[in-house]
């Protein structure tokens, strides 16, 4: 007697992505910056935890207002921080939950206080740079001399440095836009030296990799 054919196992249905994972995916689809992604995910998590882990679909204007009020009264956050939290929650509802709710736009935004920016004088900047050395000095000098943001300077690539035109190409800056900024002449030599050090380090790293692949033989002989 032949055995009855075994029934193929039923494939488990793929689990839908969690809410915060869906939020991350949507942010990356729209090419928002990594800092914006981190901030929006953090605010969405705080909003959910504040209301006892209730799903945002079960909440509305009173819960959003209560959360924003808590930030202003109990946490004493600035107006810009409160507005960032509101923007994150609005994004969550509109872009992830696909709920274009009229009350979201009616939630009052905090008014930013007008303050004059604190700007260092040339003497103060000079004294600050004198206390820095090496790569830290170069990055700080780039920030001051080109107007780049910190992550833009740290992500600067070799192909984005135009020595002949005295330009730096900033890739995927604020708003995911590229732009060109002026490269100060005083930083030409330090940048060339930094690039040369990077080439030497990369060459040594490549040699070590090849040696490991060849059984630690000296490939330079």
N, C-alpha and C positions, 0 to 999 in steps of 0.2 A: 504494500500500500504506500503510495507516494505521499510525502508530507505536503500539506497545504502550503502554497507559496506564502512566505512571510509578508505581512503588510508593511509597506515602506513607512518608516517613521515620519510622523507629521512634523514638518519644519516649524520651529517656533517662530511666531510672528515677530518681526523686528520691532524692538521697542522704540517708540517715538523719542526724539531727543528731549532732554530735560529743558525746562524753560530758560535757564541761564545759558545753556549750550546753544539754544536757538537764538538767543540774544547775541551771543558772540558771532555766530554764523552770519546773522543779518548785518551786523556792524562791518564784518570783513567783506561781505558782498558789496557794500556801499563804499568800501575803501576808506573808512574812518581811520584815524591814527591809533596806534597801540595805546597811547595814553587815554584817548577817549574811550576805547574799549574797556580798559581797566576801570575807569571812573564810572561808566554806565553800568557795568556788571556789579560793581560794588554798591552803587546806589540802589539798584534793583534788589539786591540781596538784603540790604538794610531795610528797605520798604517792606519786604515780605516778612522779615523777622520782627519788625516793629508791630505788625498786626497778627502776631501769633502764627506765622507760616500759612496764612490764608492765601489762596491763589488769587492773583490780581483780577481774574475774571469775576470773582465774587465781590470785588470792591469797586468803589466809585469815588465821586468828588469828596464826600466827607472824609474818607480814609486818606486820600491824597492831601487834603487840606490839613488834617490832623498831623500827618507826618511832617509836612513842611513847617507847621507851627511848632512842633516839637523841636525841630532843628534850630529854629530862630530863638525860642524861649528857653528851652532846657539846655540845648547844646551851645547856644550863643554863637552860631556860625555867621559868617559874613553874608552879605546879600548875594555876592557872586557864587558862593558855595551853595546857597539855597536855590538859586536859579539853575545851577548845574544839576542839582538833584531833581528839580522839576523837569528839566530837559530830558534827563535819563528816563524818568517815569513816562513822559509823553512819548518818547521813542519806543519804549516797551509796549505801550498800548497800540500805537499807530502802526509800527513797523513789524512787530513780532506777533501780537495778538490780533492784528488787523481789525482793530476797533477804533473807528474814527468818531470818538465821542465828543460832542460839543462842549461838555463841561471841562474838558482838559484845557481848552483855550481860555476858559473863564476863570481858572484858578489864578489868583492874583500873584504876580511876580514881585519879589522884593525889589525896592529901589536901591540902586547902587549909590553910595555916598561919593560925592566928587572930591577927589584928593589930588593934590599936585604930586607928581612922581618925584621920588628921591633919586637924584642923579649925582654920581661921584664927579668931583672936579678932576681935571687932568693931573694935578699933583697927587690926589688920592689914588687915582688909577695907577700912576707910575709907582707909588710906594707899594701898592698891592702887588703889582707884577714883580717887583724886586724881591718879594718873599717867596716867589714860585720858581721852580726849576724844571728843566727837561720838558716832558710831554705836557705836564700841567701848565707850565708857562705858555707853551705853544697854543694849547686849547683856549686858555683864558685870553691870550692875545688875539686869537681868531674871533672870539666872541666880541671883544671890544672893537676890533678893527674892521670887521665885516658885517656886524649886526646879526650873525647867525645865532640860532638857539642852541642850547647845549646838545641835544640829540643830533641836530644837523651837523654840528662840528665833529661829534664822535663818529658819525656815519660817513664822513667825508671819504671819498675813494680817490685813488690815484688818477683815474681818468677824468675826474671832475675838477682837477687843478690845471688851469691854463696859464702857464708861466708867461708865454709870449704876449698874451692879451691882458695879463694882470687880472684874471677873472677866476671866480670859483662858481661852479654850477651846483646849486643846492637841489637835491633830488627829493621829491615827495615831502615838501615842507608843509607848513600849515595849510589845511584845506586840500591836502594831497596834490599840491601844485609844485612845479619846478620853477626856479627863478635863478637869475644870475646876479652875483654881487661882486664888488670890487675887491681885489686882493692887494692889500697894502704892500708897497715896495719893501718896507722894513722886514716883512715876513717871508720874502722870497728865499733868502739864504737858509733860514731855519727850516722852512718847509722842504727844501732840497735835501738838507741834512737828514731830516726825519725820513724822507722817502728812501734815502740811501741806507739808513739803518734798518729800515723795514725790508729792503731787498736782501741785505746780508743775513738777517734773521731767517727770512724765507728760504734762502739758499741753503743755510745750515739745516733747517728743518727738512728740506727735500732730500738732502744727503743722508740724514738719519733714517728717513723712511726707506730709501733705497737700500741702505745697509741692512735694515731689518728684513727686507724682502730677500736679500741675497745671503742671509745668514751671518750678518754682522761682519762682512768682509769690507776691507777698506777700498772703496770704489775710486778713491782719488789717486791711488797708486798707478 
